[in-house]
Amino acid sequence: MEKSYQQLLKPVHHVIANALTLCFYGFMAFTLLPFTFSPDPLIAQAQACFAAFPVAATFWFAIYMFL
């Protein structure tokens, strides 16, 4: 049976996009650490990780918008 559409993204594109998103999440979790308001390092890292999540989600949407 012949496909009526052309597949634009290969599985490797999804792997690359997800790997870039995870790297960007890690980068933002590290970058946002000085901007937290807790003196405890564990709580400050948790706040930075929570703050990095919506930024990484926006990055993920942007990657798939331009792929």
C-alpha beads as a LAMMPS data file, in Angstrom:
LAMMPS data file: protein, C-alpha beads

67 atoms
66 bonds

1 atom types
1 bond types

-500.0 500.0 xlo xhi
-500.0 500.0 ylo yhi
-500.0 500.0 zlo zhi

Masses

1 110.0

Atoms # bond

1 1 1 0.000 0.000 0.000
2 1 1 1.393 3.352 -1.014
3 1 1 1.627 6.207 1.474
4 1 1 -0.265 9.373 0.587
5 1 1 2.117 11.555 2.600
6 1 1 5.836 12.060 2.931
7 1 1 7.428 11.499 6.329
8 1 1 9.534 14.589 7.005
9 1 1 11.072 13.661 10.353
10 1 1 13.043 10.490 10.809
11 1 1 13.458 8.854 14.232
12 1 1 16.979 10.246 14.468
13 1 1 15.537 13.771 14.315
14 1 1 13.401 13.041 17.375
15 1 1 16.404 11.630 19.239
16 1 1 18.486 14.708 18.425
17 1 1 15.694 17.093 19.447
18 1 1 15.104 15.313 22.759
19 1 1 18.831 15.145 23.514
20 1 1 19.171 18.870 22.823
21 1 1 16.203 19.578 25.068
22 1 1 17.692 17.560 27.930
23 1 1 21.046 19.326 27.509
24 1 1 19.301 22.692 27.489
25 1 1 17.365 21.736 30.620
26 1 1 20.601 20.864 32.402
27 1 1 22.203 24.086 31.240
28 1 1 19.275 26.181 32.467
29 1 1 19.086 24.320 35.794
30 1 1 22.752 25.217 36.337
31 1 1 22.390 28.791 35.029
32 1 1 19.318 29.636 37.137
33 1 1 20.916 28.455 40.388
34 1 1 22.240 31.918 41.447
35 1 1 18.775 33.437 40.984
36 1 1 17.075 31.345 43.673
37 1 1 16.176 32.744 47.089
38 1 1 17.117 29.843 49.383
39 1 1 20.429 29.637 51.267
40 1 1 20.176 25.819 51.398
41 1 1 21.994 24.388 48.321
42 1 1 19.616 21.440 47.914
43 1 1 16.498 23.628 48.000
44 1 1 18.163 26.164 45.698
45 1 1 18.969 23.431 43.158
46 1 1 15.407 22.130 43.344
47 1 1 14.062 25.644 42.704
48 1 1 16.424 26.055 39.751
49 1 1 15.288 22.705 38.331
50 1 1 11.630 23.668 38.698
51 1 1 12.304 27.034 37.036
52 1 1 14.214 25.380 34.176
53 1 1 11.327 23.085 33.268
54 1 1 9.065 25.651 31.498
55 1 1 12.079 27.158 29.740
56 1 1 13.102 23.723 28.450
57 1 1 9.507 22.997 27.400
58 1 1 9.465 26.211 25.376
59 1 1 12.782 25.165 23.823
60 1 1 11.261 21.778 22.945
61 1 1 8.274 23.466 21.265
62 1 1 10.628 25.764 19.336
63 1 1 12.748 22.850 18.098
64 1 1 9.725 21.006 16.747
65 1 1 8.298 24.180 15.244
66 1 1 11.432 24.710 13.143
67 1 1 12.339 21.102 12.283

Bonds

1 1 1 2
2 1 2 3
3 1 3 4
4 1 4 5
5 1 5 6
6 1 6 7
7 1 7 8
8 1 8 9
9 1 9 10
10 1 10 11
11 1 11 12
12 1 12 13
13 1 13 14
14 1 14 15
15 1 15 16
16 1 16 17
17 1 17 18
18 1 18 19
19 1 19 20
20 1 20 21
21 1 21 22
22 1 22 23
23 1 23 24
24 1 24 25
25 1 25 26
26 1 26 27
27 1 27 28
28 1 28 29
29 1 29 30
30 1 30 31
31 1 31 32
32 1 32 33
33 1 33 34
34 1 34 35
35 1 35 36
36 1 36 37
37 1 37 38
38 1 38 39
39 1 39 40
40 1 40 41
41 1 41 42
42 1 42 43
43 1 43 44
44 1 44 45
45 1 45 46
46 1 46 47
47 1 47 48
48 1 48 49
49 1 49 50
50 1 50 51
51 1 51 52
52 1 52 53
53 1 53 54
54 1 54 55
55 1 55 56
56 1 56 57
57 1 57 58
58 1 58 59
59 1 59 60
60 1 60 61
61 1 61 62
62 1 62 63
63 1 63 64
64 1 64 65
65 1 65 66
66 1 66 67
